Amino acid sequence: MARFKTSAALLALGFAASGCGMDNHDGPLTHVSNPSLYSVNQPVVQRTDYVFDVNSTGDGVGPGELARLDDWFRSLELGYGDRVSIDERGGYADPRTRDDIARAAADRGVLLANGAPLTAGAAQPGAVRVIVSRSTASVPGCPIWEDPQIGASTRTSTNFGCSVNSNIAQMIGDPNDLVLGQSSDGEPGGAIASRAIKAYRDRAPSGAGGAKVEGGK
C-alpha cells in the first residue's frame, strides 16, 4: 500500500526572523517594516514522503514485486531531485533486497539514499518499506506589488527579494540544499559527482533486447 506525508520547512535567515543586530529597529523585520537590505521574502521548502511496502523473500525481491515497485515509480514519475530510501525499522532488509530496490531506482536515474525519513507505522513482517521523498521550493506571497508606504519611510520595498529568491527556488536541483546543504561524508567531491554518471552508464540501453518483430499479413 502506498501512502504519503507532507511536511514543510521555512528557510529564513536568523537576522530576518528575529531582527537581531538591527540598529534603530524594534521588533522583527516584516514586509512593511524592513529598514535593512536583508530580504524578508525567503524560500519555503516543502517535502512529501511517499511510502510503498515491498514483499521480500529474505533473499531479494521476486519478479512480481519488482514489477509492482517499478509501476509505482512510474506512477510517481520518479526522476532527478527525488530521493529513494529504505526504512528498516520494521525489519532488516537483506543485501539482495537492497540491491534489487537500488537497481529499480537506478533504472529511473535515482540512487538509493543513506538513511530514511520517519514515517507513520512500519512495514509488515516480511516486507520492506520504500520511501520516495520529493521536495519543492517556492517563495509564498510573491510578487507583492502592494506597498502603501512608498516614500513614507526609508526602507526596502515589500517586493524586495521576491525575484531573486523565487528564481533560486525554481532553479535549484535539490530544494533540500536550501535547508541543510550537502555533506560529503568524507568522500571526495569528484566521487560524489560521478555517481549519477555511473548509474547512467551502467543502465542497460532500451534497445538491448533487439528490435521487436510485429506480425502481419
N, C-alpha and C positions, 0 to 999 in steps of 0.2 A: 504494500500500500504506500502511495506517495502522499506526502503532506509538505506544507511549507510554513515557515515562520519568518516574520519580518521584524527587523529592529533598525533603529536609526541612531546615528552619532553625529553630533554637531562639531565641526571644526571651527574653533574660534580662538583667536589669539588671546592670551591672558590679559593683555592690557586692554583689548577691545571688550572683553567680557566684564572686567572689574573696574576699568578706568584707573588702575593703579599707575602711579608715576606721572599722571597728568597734572600739570600746574594750572591753578586758577580754574579748576573744573570740579564741581561737586556731583557725585553720583556716577552711574555707568554711562558709557557712550551709547547714544541712540541715533536713529536716522536724522532726527531734527535737532540733536544736541551733540555735535561732534566737532569740536574746535581743532582736532588734530588732523594729521594726514594718514591716519590708520583707517582701514575700511571696516565698517560695521557689517557690510554685506559679505558674508563668508559662506563657503560651500557646506552643504549638508550631505552627508554620505548615508545612504540607506541600503541595508543589506537584507536580502531574502534568502533563507535557507530552505532548500527542497530536500526531502528525505525519501529514500527508497530502500526497502529491505529485500536483500537478495538471499535466496536459499543456497547454502553451501553444503557440499558433500563431505567436508572435512579434509578434502584433498583437491580443492579447486571448485570452480563453478561449472555446472553442467551446461551443455549447449543450449538447452531451452531457456535456462535462467539468463545466460549471456545474451540471447536474442531479446529477452524481455528487458534487460538492462539497456541494451542498445536502442530499443524502441523508446525507452524513457528518455535517454539522452537526446534522441532525435526530436521528441515532442518538446523538449526544453530548448531546442536549437543550441545545444551546448557548443561553446566556442571560446575564442580568445577573451580573457578577462575573467572567466568563470574559474572557480576553484572546486576541485573534486577531492573529497577526503573520506576516510573510513572511520566510523565511530565504533570502537571495540569495547565499549562499556558492557554490552550485553553478552560478550563472548569473544574469544580470541580468534582473529582471522588468520588462518594458516598462510604460509608464504605463497602457496599455489593460488589461493583465493585472492590474495592481494595482487599477485601478478596478473591474474585474469581481469580483475577490475581495472588495474592500471593500464592494461593493454586496450581494454574497451574505451577508456578515456583518451588514450593516446591516439586511437583511430579517429577521434574528433579533434585532435590537436591540443589536448589539455593534459598536463602532467598531474600525477597524484600528489597532493599536498601533504606535508607533515602535520600531524595533529588534526583535530576536528573541533568545530564549534559545538557547544552544548545544545541539545535539542530535547524536547519533551519526550519522556519514555525512552525505551530502548528496544533493540531488535529482539524478536523471539528466539528461544534456543534453536540452534541450527541455522540461523540467519545472520547476515552481516548487514549493517546499516551503511548505505552510501549517501553522502551528503553533497549536494551541489550548492555552493554559496555564490550568489550573484549580487554585485553591488552597483549602485548608480549614484551619481553626484549631481547636485543642482544647487542653485542659489535661490531660495524661496523668496517670492515677493518682487523679484527683479523682472523688468526695469521699474523704477519708481520715478515717475515723471512729476508727481505732485510735490511741490516744495513751497508751502505757504509762507516761508520766512526768507525767501530770497532777498538779499540786500538788507535784511533786518539785523543780521549779526555776522561776525567773522567766523565762518565755519565751512566745512565741506558740504556739498550738496547731498540730498537724500539718496541720489542715484550713484554716488561715488563708490567705485569698486565693482559695480554690477557687471560691466562689460568684461573686464579682465578676468575676474573670478569665475564668471559664467563660462568663458572660453576655456579656462583651465579645467573646469569641471567636465566639459564636453570632450576635451582632447586627451585627458589623462588615460593611460592604458589600464591601470588598476586603481579605481577610486579609493581603495583601502589605503593607498600610499598617502592620501591626504590626511589620514588619521594617525597612522603608525609608521609609515615609511617602510623601507626594506632592510632586512638583515641578511648578511652574507653567510651566517652560521659557520664562519671560519673558512668557507670555500673561496677560492679566487674569483674575482668578478667575471673573468673570461669563461670559467667553467659554468657559472650560472647562466650567462648569456647564451651559451651554446646548447643548453638543454632543449629548448624549443626547436632548434635547428636539427638536433639529433633525432627528436621524435618525428619531425617531418621527413627526414631522410630514411628512417627505419620503417616508415609506414609503407605497406605494400601498395603498388600502383593499382588504380581502379581497374585497369585492363589486364591485370596479371593472369586472369583466368582464360584469356583468349577471347576472340570475337564470338558473339552469340549468333548461332545459326537459326534463322527463322524458317519455319516450314511454309510451304506454299504450293500452289497447284501449277 
